[in-house]
Amino acid sequence: MFTFRPLTDITQAYATSRMRVDMLTAKKQQPAFSARFRGSLLALFGNPLESSTDADGAFTYVLEVQNEHGQTWIMTAYEGPSGPAFGGPMRAGTDEPLRGADALLALIDATPPADFEAILAAPEYASRITYGCHAGECYWREDSK
């Protein structure tokens, strides 16, 4: 059992590193998963702490995670150059941060996405990405500039 609480200090994200979450890697192959990921986070935690029109850094949530033993740590949920991702502490000898990320991914999967639309610029590819969710249906498309 994990609980997640959004934080308001972006500097707390600086102590996190990208986490390899196998289930997240598999889901990224689904065409509209980026939209679903963002829409469900929006429904769970409100607006992200940071957002941008740059596809390399679309949004960031900073979360405090607590496990059933009362241990807490900082985790990020964000969309970067490789798509949706989680960041967390790299603690030797424990898989709790990865278990927390898996639990957050399950919560995202179980949460109907909020309505939103975002347009992101991807200058290195000379394209624009439009993605979002409306009435539970998510979409993603890339257009040449």
C-alpha positions in Angstrom: 0.0 0.0 0.0 1.4 3.4 -1.1 0.1 6.9 -0.8 1.0 9.8 -3.0 0.9 13.5 -2.1 1.7 16.3 -4.6 4.4 18.7 -3.5 4.8 22.4 -4.4 8.6 22.7 -4.4 10.2 21.8 -7.8 13.7 21.8 -6.2 12.8 18.5 -4.5 12.8 16.9 -8.0 16.5 17.5 -8.3 17.3 14.5 -6.0 15.6 12.1 -8.3 16.9 10.0 -11.1 15.0 8.4 -14.0 13.7 5.0 -12.9 13.5 2.0 -15.2 9.9 0.8 -14.8 9.3 -2.2 -17.1 5.5 -1.8 -17.3 5.9 1.8 -18.2 8.3 1.0 -21.0 5.8 -1.4 -22.5 2.9 1.0 -22.2 4.8 3.8 -24.1 4.4 1.7 -27.3 0.6 2.5 -27.2 -0.2 5.4 -29.4 -2.1 7.6 -27.0 -0.5 6.5 -23.8 1.3 9.9 -23.2 -2.1 11.6 -23.2 -3.6 9.0 -20.9 -0.7 9.3 -18.5 -1.0 13.1 -18.3 -4.8 13.1 -18.1 -4.9 10.6 -15.3 -2.2 12.5 -13.4 -4.2 15.6 -13.9 -7.3 13.8 -12.5 -5.4 12.5 -9.5 -3.2 15.5 -8.5 -4.5 18.6 -10.4 -2.2 20.7 -12.5 1.4 19.8 -12.8 4.0 21.7 -10.8 5.7 22.6 -14.1 4.5 22.5 -17.7 5.9 23.6 -21.0 5.1 23.6 -24.7 8.5 21.9 -25.3 8.1 18.2 -26.1 11.4 17.5 -24.2 9.9 18.7 -20.9 6.1 18.8 -21.2 5.2 18.6 -17.5 6.5 17.5 -14.0 4.7 16.4 -10.9 6.7 16.1 -7.7 5.2 13.6 -5.2 5.9 12.4 -1.7 5.4 8.7 -1.6 4.8 6.8 1.6 4.7 3.0 2.0 2.9 0.9 4.5 5.9 1.0 6.9 5.7 4.8 7.1 8.9 5.3 5.0 8.7 8.3 2.6 10.7 9.5 -0.4 10.3 11.9 -3.3 9.3 10.7 -6.7 8.6 12.6 -10.0 6.1 11.8 -12.7 6.9 13.6 -15.9 7.1 13.6 -19.6 10.5 14.1 -21.1 12.3 13.5 -24.3 11.6 9.7 -24.2 7.9 10.2 -23.1 6.2 9.5 -19.8 8.7 8.6 -17.0 9.2 8.3 -13.3 12.1 9.6 -11.2 13.0 8.5 -7.8 15.8 7.8 -5.4 18.3 5.2 -6.2 18.6 3.4 -2.9 21.0 0.4 -2.7 19.5 -2.7 -1.2 15.8 -1.8 -1.6 13.3 -2.0 -4.4 10.7 0.2 -2.6 11.0 3.1 -5.0 10.3 0.8 -7.9 7.4 -0.8 -6.1 6.1 2.7 -5.5 6.4 3.5 -9.2 4.6 0.3 -10.1 1.8 1.2 -7.6 1.5 4.7 -9.1 1.3 3.3 -12.6 -1.5 1.0 -11.5 -3.3 4.0 -9.9 -2.9 5.9 -13.2 -4.3 2.9 -15.2 -7.3 2.8 -12.8 -8.0 6.5 -12.9 -10.2 7.9 -15.7 -8.3 10.8 -17.4 -9.3 14.4 -17.0 -10.1 16.4 -20.1 -7.2 18.4 -21.5 -5.5 19.3 -24.7 -1.8 20.3 -25.0 0.3 21.3 -28.0 4.0 20.6 -27.8 6.7 21.7 -30.1 9.4 19.2 -31.2 11.9 21.5 -33.0 14.5 18.8 -33.5 11.9 17.0 -35.7 10.3 20.1 -37.1 6.9 18.9 -35.8 4.1 19.7 -33.5 2.4 17.2 -31.2 -1.3 17.6 -30.2 -2.6 15.3 -27.6 -5.2 15.2 -24.9 -8.3 13.4 -23.6 -12.0 14.2 -23.9 -14.8 12.2 -22.2 -12.4 9.4 -21.3 -11.0 9.0 -24.9 -7.4 10.0 -25.4 -5.6 10.9 -28.6 -2.2 11.8 -29.9 -1.1 13.1 -33.3 2.1 14.6 -34.8 2.0 17.2 -37.6 4.8 18.7 -39.6 5.3 22.4 -39.1 
